[in-house]
Structures are given as C-alpha cells and as structure tokens.
C-alpha cells in the first residue's frame, strides 16, 4: 500500500479527544481522581468528563442522593483544570436507570468530529457483553479499561475472549486508524480505595484524610452522610 493510500485511512491528527469517566461516585475519592488523570495523560486527552450516574442499571440505590453525589464531584473537579463535571445523567426526577449507550449517543451528537473514550475498570469489562446495546457502545467510542499490570484474562470467559479478539488494540497509536470500536487495556496503578470501604470507615468515625479531598470530607460532615 502506498503512503498516500495509508493516509486516507488515518484520522485527522487535530481531531479532539474526549474522555468520559463514569461512576456512582458515592463518594468520589482519590482512587477515582488519580486514575482519571493518569488515563487522561496517557491518552493525551483534550477533555475529561467526570460523569456521575443517576441510577446505574446494576444498582437499586445509592447512599447519597444524586444532588449530594453531584456536589461532591463538583468539589473534586472545581480546582482541577483537567477534570470537568458532566451532569447529563443526573435528572433528579428520573425514575429509570441511566444507560451508557444513550449518554454516548448524546455526546456523539454534540461532538460529531471528536474521538470519544469511555473509561472503565476491569470489573466492567468482565460484564461488558451483558450491557444494554453493548455493540452500539463500541460503534460510538473506544473502550479504555484500567487494568492491573499483573491481570491475566480468563480464557474460560468465552464472551470476553471473543470480544477482545474482535476489538482489542494494543497501543494508543493504533487509535489514529479509527474513530471508535477499539478496546484498549491500560495498566493503571491500583489505588486500593473503595467507596464501600470509605462509607464503612465514616460510619465507624475513622479518619479518611488519605482517601478523600478535604473539601469532600467537610461536605460529608456537613451533610451527615454515611452515618
């Protein structure tokens, strides 16, 4: 193939690169924040949206209200030029779950010429083939999975093996060749921080200064959350 032919298949190098980091964030903590920023730097993103979900399909409720979780995410982002809050899933009167595919469809309409990167953890990849319209998700974005350096894919997980065989790419440079549809594993640092553990520590009146930003700790105390 001639160089002129190859260039036809490459994306515009000036195309905007937008990351979406979703979650319940109940509460958002340093593990979320550091992982998001590390991934944004690795991918050289132009924007990184922190996307708190209203009612995740796999959960029936959260401990903090949608407004309280949004307020905590805003506190985590307001001093950081890399992070931006995206409120679109937090319709406070919404009774149905938030589906990723619907959010990505909205983002694709707003940023029609951008590359979208949906950032998840390995636990999400393991169940990704059960997500609502998961194939459509991959038609809208690249899936970036924060894995552990020593993690080994279970070959007995047939659905996951098939998914990776069809979609996995191995280096960010390969993203230049297509706008969406790739699954890229990122060997991210494991911060060993859990929102569940934080809620339990707060309930037991234990110190969480090394787990949460000070502004969020103050907000949790003011709102008397997780007691």
Number of C-alpha atoms within 10 A of each C-alpha: 5 6 7 8 9 10 11 10 11 14 14 14 8 7 13 15 20 21 26 25 24 19 17 20 20 24 26 25 23 17 17 21 19 15 19 25 16 14 21 23 12 12 19 13 18 14 17 25 19 26 22 25 24 28 21 18 15 8 9 8 12 15 14 19 14 22 13 17 22 26 15 24 26 19 18 24 17 12 9 11 9 16 22 18 20 19 16 14 21 18 14 10 8 11 9 10 15 18 17 20 20 15 14 21 17 12 18 16 10 10 14 12 13 20 22 25 29 22 26 20 17 17 11 14 21 15 11 18 15 11 16 14 14 13 14 15 22 19 15 20 28 25 24 25 22 23 20 15 12 7 9 8 12 10 10 8 10 10 15 18 15 13 15 16 11 12 15 18 17 12 11 14 9 12 20 14 14 14 21 19 21 22 24 23 23 22 14 18 14 13 12 8 15 17 18 11 10 21 19 14 15 18 12 11 11 11 12 15 10 10 18 22 17 14 11 20 19 12 15 18 12 9 11 11 18 18 14
